[in-house]
Amino acid sequence: MPLRVEPDATFRDALRNQTGAAGRPLAGMWVCSGSPLVAELCAGSGLDWLLVDAEHSPNGIESILAQLQAVNGYPVHTLVRPPANDTVLIKQYLDLGVQNLLIPMVNTAAEAAAAVAATRYPPHGVRGVGSALARAARWNRIPEYLAHASDTVSVTVQIESEAAVAAVENILTVDGVDAIFLGPSDLAASMGLLGQQEHPEVRAAVEHCLAAATGAGKPAGVNAFNPATARAYLEAGAAFVLVGADVALLARGSEALAAEYIRPDPVVEPGDTPASY
């Protein structure tokens, strides 16, 4: 039975449709647990998009596949972040059926172009051909998949270093880069401000990139768990934001339960006797 894969299912088209005068920015969250059940819980939350992370999370090919299957059918866009801007990994992710990629640590226009090339078949890129073996083509049940595959893929690159900020205007000109995404934590570290993503210099660098993207006519997103910071970046032109993570919500929620129901151990001062506490 012939199947179809819809070009307008990409995050690129969601950004085009939801932003601008008639739309709104898109809100999403990280999915880092590696659990298909957790991914499905998040997919039904009402958020616009999810980011399944394989850079800092226990996600391999098999768990990413299981999560793609778990969220399939929910009204949410799913991005997947590989651990590196690597041609082989990108090929594997695309063959799994990943349609929206977030490529980390892109510092130059050349690196951005390499990421795009990894998503295109020759002669427009270097993606290896294995559609008969791949879920993406439904094992060649999708007619003319090879001819239209690039239409079903979106590429977002991460700006998360001083070098990337300096090159952001050039990165934005790369054909096939659909959006940029700002990572304030790594950016702060590259600026010698480890752990200080709210530092004025870091925020100024993020806002510079947001302005550059607006000028280039491309969407820009940002990671911002602090609600006030997220709103400030939205006002500065962010088209999409990550505002939480499954593991962070579970960690803070379980800590709140412990704080509510478990009394802290008493502090024993030198010289205290058991009767005094």
PAKE-278714 format. One record per residue (C-alpha): x, y, z; residue number from 1. Coordinates in steps of 0.05 Angstrom, whole numbers, always signed. Layout:
% PAKE-278714
NODE       X       Y       Z  num
NODE       X       Y       Z  NUM
...
% end
This chain:
% PAKE-278714
NODE       X       Y       Z  num
NODE      +0      +0      +0    1
NODE     +31     +67     -20    2
NODE     +42    +116     +37    3
NODE     +55    +190     +40    4
NODE    +102    +232     +81    5
NODE     +78    +304     +88    6
NODE    +128    +360     +74    7
NODE     +88    +407    +118    8
NODE     +99    +362    +178    9
NODE    +166    +395    +192   10
NODE    +183    +444    +247   11
NODE    +204    +493    +193   12
NODE    +133    +498    +168   13
NODE    +106    +502    +239   14
NODE    +150    +563    +251   15
NODE    +126    +594    +186   16
NODE     +54    +583    +204   17
NODE     +55    +601    +277   18
NODE    +100    +662    +280   19
NODE     +93    +731    +251   20
NODE     +34    +778    +254   21
NODE     -19    +724    +253   22
NODE     +15    +673    +298   23
NODE     +53    +664    +362   24
NODE    +119    +636    +387   25
NODE    +123    +561    +398   26
NODE    +135    +533    +468   27
NODE    +169    +467    +480   28
NODE    +206    +424    +530   29
NODE    +266    +377    +533   30
NODE    +254    +302    +535   31
NODE    +317    +273    +566   32
NODE    +297    +211    +605   33
NODE    +303    +162    +548   34
NODE    +235    +135    +565   35
NODE    +181    +127    +510   36
NODE    +128    +130    +565   37
NODE    +154    +197    +590   38
NODE    +159    +223    +518   39
NODE     +87    +203    +506   40
NODE     +65    +238    +570   41
NODE    +100    +301    +547   42
NODE     +72    +295    +476   43
NODE      +1    +300    +503   44
NODE     +15    +360    +546   45
NODE      -9    +413    +497   46
NODE     +60    +441    +484   47
NODE     +79    +456    +412   48
NODE    +144    +417    +408   49
NODE    +191    +369    +443   50
NODE    +266    +362    +439   51
NODE    +291    +291    +447   52
NODE    +363    +300    +468   53
NODE    +421    +253    +454   54
NODE    +478    +301    +470   55
NODE    +471    +302    +546   56
NODE    +420    +247    +557   57
NODE    +419    +170    +555   58
NODE    +389    +166    +486   59
NODE    +415    +119    +432   60
NODE    +386     +98    +365   61
NODE    +339     +47    +395   62
NODE    +310     +93    +449   63
NODE    +301    +150    +399   64
NODE    +263    +103    +353   65
NODE    +218     +81    +410   66
NODE    +204    +153    +429   67
NODE    +187    +172    +357   68
NODE    +138    +115    +355   69
NODE    +109    +134    +423   70
NODE     +95    +207    +404   71
NODE     +70    +191    +334   72
NODE      -1    +215    +325   73
NODE      +2    +268    +379   74
NODE      -5    +341    +356   75
NODE     +66    +359    +373   76
NODE    +130    +371    +333   77
NODE    +190    +330    +354   78
NODE    +262    +353    +345   79
NODE    +320    +307    +359   80
NODE    +390    +331    +378   81
NODE    +448    +285    +360   82
NODE    +510    +287    +404   83
NODE    +551    +319    +349   84
NODE    +548    +349    +280   85
NODE    +566    +283    +249   86
NODE    +548    +259    +180   87
NODE    +540    +186    +199   88
NODE    +497    +200    +260   89
NODE    +453    +247    +220   90
NODE    +444    +194    +166   91
NODE    +423    +143    +219   92
NODE    +374    +192    +252   93
NODE    +342    +210    +185   94
NODE    +335    +137    +166   95
NODE    +300    +125    +233   96
NODE    +248    +176    +212   97
NODE    +273    +238    +248   98
NODE    +247    +297    +208   99
NODE    +271    +355    +251  100
NODE    +344    +360    +272  101
NODE    +376    +407    +323  102
NODE    +451    +405    +309  103
NODE    +495    +425    +369  104
NODE    +558    +467    +371  105
NODE    +556    +498    +302  106
NODE    +609    +552    +303  107
NODE    +618    +571    +230  108
NODE    +580    +576    +165  109
NODE    +621    +518    +138  110
NODE    +598    +474    +196  111
NODE    +526    +495    +184  112
NODE    +533    +478    +110  113
NODE    +562    +409    +129  114
NODE    +501    +396    +173  115
NODE    +454    +413    +116  116
NODE    +494    +370     +67  117
NODE    +487    +311    +114  118
NODE    +411    +315    +105  119
NODE    +411    +317     +29  120
NODE    +422    +261     -21  121
NODE    +473    +272     -77  122
NODE    +483    +315    -116  123
NODE    +458    +365     -65  124
NODE    +491    +333      -5  125
NODE    +525    +271     +22  126
NODE    +469    +231     +56  127
NODE    +478    +157     +44  128
NODE    +423    +121      +7  129
NODE    +388     +65     +44  130
NODE    +314     +79     +35  131
NODE    +296      +6     +24  132
NODE    +322      -8     +94  133
NODE    +296     +55    +128  134
NODE    +235     +72    +169  135
NODE    +238    +142    +141  136
NODE    +216    +115     +72  137
NODE    +173     +63    +105  138
NODE    +219     +12     +72  139
NODE    +205     +42      +3  140
NODE    +130     +43     +12  141
NODE    +131    +119      +3  142
NODE    +132    +133     -72  143
NODE    +189    +178     -95  144
NODE    +217    +186     -25  145
NODE    +287    +198     -51  146
NODE    +265    +255     -95  147
NODE    +227    +291     -39  148
NODE    +263    +271     +25  149
NODE    +296    +338     +36  150
NODE    +227    +372     +35  151
NODE    +209    +331     +96  152
NODE    +270    +351    +138  153
NODE    +284    +414    +177  154
NODE    +352    +435    +202  155
NODE    +362    +480    +263  156
NODE    +433    +495    +284  157
NODE    +456    +515    +354  158
NODE    +493    +579    +368  159
NODE    +527    +566    +435  160
NODE    +597    +596    +434  161
NODE    +630    +663    +425  162
NODE    +656    +640    +357  163
NODE    +585    +623    +335  164
NODE    +559    +690    +358  165
NODE    +613    +725    +318  166
NODE    +594    +684    +257  167
NODE    +519    +684    +266  168
NODE    +504    +730    +207  169
NODE    +543    +684    +161  170
NODE    +511    +621    +190  171
NODE    +442    +651    +177  172
NODE    +458    +658    +103  173
NODE    +470    +583     +94  174
NODE    +418    +554     +48  175
NODE    +382    +498     +83  176
NODE    +390    +526    +153  177
NODE    +318    +535    +173  178
NODE    +329    +565    +242  179
NODE    +380    +578    +296  180
NODE    +375    +560    +369  181
NODE    +413    +596    +425  182
NODE    +444    +556    +482  183
NODE    +459    +605    +537  184
NODE    +493    +554    +583  185
NODE    +548    +534    +536  186
NODE    +552    +605    +510  187
NODE    +565    +630    +581  188
NODE    +619    +578    +591  189
NODE    +654    +599    +526  190
NODE    +653    +671    +551  191
NODE    +687    +652    +617  192
NODE    +621    +657    +655  193
NODE    +608    +584    +671  194
NODE    +540    +575    +703  195
NODE    +521    +648    +692  196
NODE    +472    +645    +634  197
NODE    +434    +704    +664  198
NODE    +497    +748    +661  199
NODE    +484    +814    +624  200
NODE    +539    +798    +573  201
NODE    +509    +730    +558  202
NODE    +439    +759    +551  203
NODE    +466    +813    +506  204
NODE    +499    +761    +461  205
NODE    +434    +721    +457  206
NODE    +395    +784    +440  207
NODE    +446    +802    +386  208
NODE    +434    +735    +353  209
NODE    +358    +742    +359  210
NODE    +364    +809    +324  211
NODE    +409    +780    +270  212
NODE    +358    +725    +256  213
NODE    +302    +775    +251  214
NODE    +343    +815    +202  215
NODE    +357    +753    +161  216
NODE    +284    +732    +160  217
NODE    +298    +666    +196  218
NODE    +268    +642    +262  219
NODE    +311    +638    +325  220
NODE    +297    +600    +388  221
NODE    +328    +598    +457  222
NODE    +332    +555    +519  223
NODE    +304    +592    +579  224
NODE    +277    +556    +641  225
NODE    +270    +622    +679  226
NODE    +200    +648    +661  227
NODE    +221    +721    +665  228
NODE    +281    +708    +620  229
NODE    +238    +668    +571  230
NODE    +189    +725    +566  231
NODE    +245    +776    +556  232
NODE    +274    +734    +499  233
NODE    +205    +727    +467  234
NODE    +198    +802    +469  235
NODE    +267    +807    +437  236
NODE    +243    +766    +378  237
NODE    +250    +692    +397  238
NODE    +203    +651    +354  239
NODE    +208    +588    +396  240
NODE    +231    +571    +467  241
NODE    +247    +512    +510  242
NODE    +218    +526    +578  243
NODE    +229    +461    +617  244
NODE    +253    +389    +617  245
NODE    +223    +323    +638  246
NODE    +281    +306    +684  247
NODE    +283    +375    +716  248
NODE    +208    +374    +729  249
NODE    +214    +305    +762  250
NODE    +275    +326    +802  251
NODE    +244    +391    +829  252
NODE    +176    +359    +840  253
NODE    +204    +300    +880  254
NODE    +248    +348    +921  255
NODE    +186    +389    +937  256
NODE    +150    +327    +962  257
NODE    +210    +310   +1006  258
NODE    +212    +380   +1034  259
NODE    +138    +378   +1049  260
NODE    +134    +311   +1083  261
NODE    +203    +294   +1112  262
NODE    +228    +331   +1173  263
NODE    +301    +351   +1169  264
NODE    +349    +317   +1216  265
NODE    +363    +360   +1277  266
NODE    +428    +398   +1279  267
NODE    +471    +373   +1336  268
NODE    +516    +427   +1365  269
NODE    +580    +410   +1403  270
NODE    +563    +397   +1476  271
NODE    +491    +379   +1463  272
NODE    +462    +320   +1500  273
NODE    +407    +274   +1474  274
NODE    +358    +307   +1522  275
NODE    +370    +375   +1491  276
NODE    +345    +356   +1422  277
% end
